[in-house]
Amino acid sequence: MSIAGEVSYIISRAQAEDSRVVSLGPLVFFSSATGDAWVLEPEGRLALCLARAGEPLQVEIQETPETFAIGWTSEYRIEGGHFIYWSSDGRETAVYGYPTAQIERQSTEPRNL
């Protein structure tokens, strides 16, 4: 499996308005019933939105067979069922309706890439 493959898969689930949470190594990917898709790095609490309302976004992800690099744009936390994210400009947004319980479960499972 590849990061690019997971990105394509989770965006397709978002476009189908299907809420899913999957992991690949240290990363957690999720889609929402509202058409949003994200990739998270739970250890550093880093986040990158991949799609909004079913529309894929321009993102920076580089991958080789040995390594990968992601242009993270946000940090996040989960609080009381809300997914809260903020970017370097400090603007904070709280979203309700994301699969936060499943995200937290996937985020705590040990894994390797």
N, C-alpha and C positions, 0 to 999 in steps of 0.2 A: 504494500500500500504506500501511497505517496501523499504528501501534503496537498499537492495540486489536485489529486484525485478526491481527497476529503473535502477540499474547498468546493469543487464542482458538485459533489454529492450533497453537501449541506445547503448550498445555494438552491439546488433542485428541490430539496425538501421544503425550503422556505417559500419558493415559488408555488409549491403545491399547498402552502399554508399548513404544513405538517410539522408539528413540534417534535424535534428529535434532539438527542444529546449523544455524541459519540466521542471517543478519545483515540488519540494516536500518539504514542509516546507521552511526552510531558504536556501535550496540547489537548484541550477540550474544545470541540466544535458543537455549536447548537443552532437550531433553527426554531422559529416561533410560528404560531398560528397567524400572526400579523404579517408574515413574509420577511421578517428580519433574520439575518444569519450572522454569526460571530465566531471568531476563534479566540480562545483564551489561553493564557499561560498562568495557571493558578499559583505557582510558587512565587512569582513576581507580581501577581495581580495585574498582569498586562492584558489588554484587549484590543481587538481589531474588528471593526464592523465590516462584513463581507457583502451584505445586501441589506437594503432598506425597502420595505413594502414590495418585496419581490424583485427589485431592480439591483443587479450586481453593481458594486462600487469599484472604483479604481483602487487597487491595493498593491503594496510592494511586498512580494514574497519571492525569495530566491531559494532554490533547492538543488542540491547535488546528491549523488548517492551516499555521500559521507556526512553532509551537514545541511543546515538550512538557516535562513535569516528572514525575519519578518519585521516589516516597518510598523511597529506598534504605534498606535495613535492615541490610545486611552489607557487609563487604569480603571479598575472596577472593584466593587464590593457587593456582596449580597446581604441585604438587611430586611428582615421581616417580610420575605416574599418579594421584595423589590430588587431589581438589578439596577445598580447605581453606577454610572460611569462618568468620568471627567477627562478632559483632554488637557494639554499643556497650557491652554489659556485659562484654565481653572473653572470653566463652565461645567456645572454638574447637572446631570439628567437622571431622573429615576423612572424606571419602566416597570409597570406591573403587568403580569401575564406571561412572562418568560418562564421556562421550566426550571425555576431556581432550585427546587429540591433535588432534581436530577443532576443539575450542574454541580451542586455542592457534593453530591455522592461521587460523581465522576472525578471531581477535583481532589478528593482525598484518597483515591485508590492509587497505590504505587504502580508506576509503569516506566518503561524504557522505550526509546525510539529505535 
